[in-house]
């Protein structure tokens, strides 16, 4: 379990370093820093979700002493000091280590794509790959339920009986595009969709 936690921490360091770099070079890459959406699939989505929601208190709780041993979360990788904010997350069969990292003040919209029979990262709640020695994981449905309870913007596409890695690129791209457009237009959006029903409404 410790090696998995270290991999997650190192991944967070790299992700945050990359975002600081992009913000520092926003004019070079024509980036509107007020419209940063992040996403990924599987482990990449775990990193995207943790990057969006985790804060210093969470780091001290879930990664105790890691900053002393492996450098600070927000300074490793480069010396840039740029601040960034996440506008939304595209979550493809990912999850978070604890729903507690999603605070009531962090209304960061999330669209999720997940198979209901995922044995790697659970659709609802379980452990990574079903191994009892690994960290608990709260999957897309658990995240959606919490955000819906708080009236936050959130969509979930749960492919019935789907396993790890569901839907096709065209479906994910089309629904993610609609989601981003709604968030940019400040349109309230939520809903749970099964099979290949579109959330572009």
C-alpha positions in Angstrom: 0.0 0.0 0.0 2.9 2.4 0.8 4.3 2.0 -2.7 0.8 2.8 -4.2 0.5 5.9 -2.0 4.0 7.1 -3.1 3.1 6.6 -6.7 0.0 8.7 -6.2 2.0 11.4 -4.4 4.7 11.5 -7.1 2.0 11.7 -9.8 0.3 14.6 -8.0 3.7 16.4 -7.9 4.2 16.0 -11.6 0.7 17.0 -12.5 0.9 20.2 -10.5 4.3 21.0 -11.9 3.0 20.6 -15.4 0.0 22.9 -14.7 2.3 25.6 -13.2 4.4 25.4 -16.3 1.4 25.8 -18.6 0.1 28.7 -16.6 3.5 30.4 -16.6 3.7 30.0 -20.4 0.0 30.7 -21.1 0.8 33.4 -23.7 3.1 31.0 -25.5 0.5 28.3 -25.8 -2.6 30.6 -26.1 -4.1 29.3 -22.8 -7.0 31.1 -21.1 -6.0 30.3 -17.5 -9.6 30.9 -16.3 -10.8 27.9 -18.4 -8.5 25.0 -17.3 -10.2 21.6 -17.5 -8.3 18.4 -16.7 -9.0 14.8 -17.2 -7.6 11.3 -17.7 -8.4 7.7 -17.8 -7.9 5.2 -14.9 -4.8 6.3 -12.9 -4.7 9.5 -15.0 -8.3 10.2 -13.9 -7.4 9.5 -10.2 -4.6 12.1 -10.6 -6.9 14.6 -12.2 -9.5 14.3 -9.5 -7.0 14.5 -6.7 -5.3 17.5 -8.3 -8.6 19.3 -8.5 -9.8 18.7 -5.0 -6.8 17.9 -2.7 -5.5 20.7 -0.4 -2.7 21.1 2.2 -4.8 19.6 5.0 -5.6 16.6 2.9 -1.9 16.0 2.1 -1.1 16.0 5.8 -3.9 13.5 6.4 -3.5 11.1 3.5 0.3 11.5 2.9 1.8 12.1 6.3 5.5 13.0 6.3 5.6 12.7 2.5 6.5 16.4 2.0 9.5 16.0 4.3 10.7 12.8 2.6 9.8 13.5 -1.0 9.6 17.3 -1.3 6.5 19.5 -1.0 3.5 18.8 -3.2 3.4 22.3 -4.8 7.1 23.0 -5.4 8.5 19.7 -6.7 9.4 19.5 -10.4 10.1 23.2 -11.1 10.6 26.4 -9.2 7.5 28.2 -10.7 5.1 29.8 -8.3 2.1 30.2 -10.6 -1.3 29.7 -9.1 -3.9 27.8 -11.1 -7.6 26.9 -10.6 -9.5 24.0 -12.2 -12.7 24.8 -14.0 -13.9 21.2 -14.4 -12.8 17.5 -14.5 -13.4 14.8 -17.1 -13.2 11.5 -15.2 -12.9 8.3 -17.1 -13.2 5.3 -14.8 -11.3 7.0 -11.9 -11.9 7.8 -8.3 -10.7 9.4 -5.1 -9.1 8.0 -2.0 -11.6 9.7 0.3 -14.7 11.7 -0.4 -13.6 14.0 2.4 -11.2 15.8 -0.1 -14.3 17.2 -1.9 -15.2 20.0 0.5 -18.4 21.9 0.5 -16.6 25.0 -0.8 -15.1 23.2 -3.8 -17.8 23.2 -6.4 -15.6 21.9 -9.3 -17.9 20.3 -11.9 -17.2 16.6 -12.8 -18.3 14.5 -15.7 -17.7 10.8 -15.3 -17.6 7.7 -17.5 -17.5 4.4 -15.7 -18.5 0.7 -16.0 -20.8 -0.5 -13.3 -18.8 -3.8 -13.1 -15.4 -2.2 -13.0 -13.0 -4.6 -11.0 -10.0 -2.2 -11.1 -11.5 1.1 -9.8 -14.9 0.4 -8.3 -18.0 2.2 -9.7 -19.1 3.0 -6.2 -16.9 2.1 -3.2 -14.2 -0.6 -2.8 -10.5 -1.1 -3.0 -8.1 -0.8 -5.9 -8.2 -4.0 -8.0 -10.3 -5.6 -5.2 -7.2 -6.0 -3.0 -7.9 -5.6 0.7 -4.3 -4.4 1.3 -4.7 -1.4 -1.0 -6.3 1.9 -0.3 -10.1 2.3 -0.4 -11.3 4.0 -3.5 -14.5 6.0 -4.0 -15.5 5.7 -7.7 -17.5 7.8 -10.0 -21.0 6.9 -8.6 -19.9 7.8 -5.1 -18.5 11.1 -6.3 -21.6 11.9 -8.3 -23.9 11.1 -5.4 -22.0 13.4 -3.1 -21.9 16.2 -5.6 -25.6 15.8 -6.5 -26.4 15.9 -2.8 -24.6 19.3 -2.6 -26.3 20.5 -5.8 -22.9 20.8 -7.6 -22.6 20.4 -11.3 -22.0 16.7 -12.0 -22.8 14.2 -14.7 -22.3 10.4 -14.8 -22.4 8.0 -17.6 -22.5 4.5 -16.1 -22.3 1.7 -18.7 -24.4 -1.2 -17.3 -22.2 -4.3 -16.7 -19.2 -2.4 -18.3 -15.8 -3.1 -16.9 -12.6 -1.0 -16.8 -12.5 1.2 -19.9 -15.9 1.8 -21.3 -17.6 3.7 -24.1 -15.8 4.9 -27.2 -13.7 8.0 -27.9 -16.4 9.6 -30.0 -19.1 9.2 -27.3 -16.8 10.5 -24.6 -15.6 13.4 -26.7 -19.1 14.5 -27.7 -20.5 14.4 -24.2 -17.4 16.0 -22.6 -17.7 18.8 -25.2 -21.3 19.5 -24.3 -20.4 19.4 -20.6 -17.6 21.9 -21.0 -19.9 24.2 -23.1 -22.5 24.2 -20.3 -20.0 24.9 -17.6 -18.5 27.8 -19.6 -22.1 29.2 -20.0 -22.8 28.8 -16.3 -25.6 26.4 -17.1 -26.6 24.1 -14.2 -26.1 20.5 -15.2 -26.5 17.2 -13.6 -27.8 13.7 -14.4 -27.1 10.0 -14.5 -27.1 8.3 -17.8 -26.8 4.6 -18.7 -25.8 2.8 -21.9 -25.1 5.2 -24.8 -27.7 7.9 -23.9 -26.3 11.3 -24.5 -26.2 14.0 -21.9 -26.1 16.7 -24.6 -29.5 18.2 -23.9 
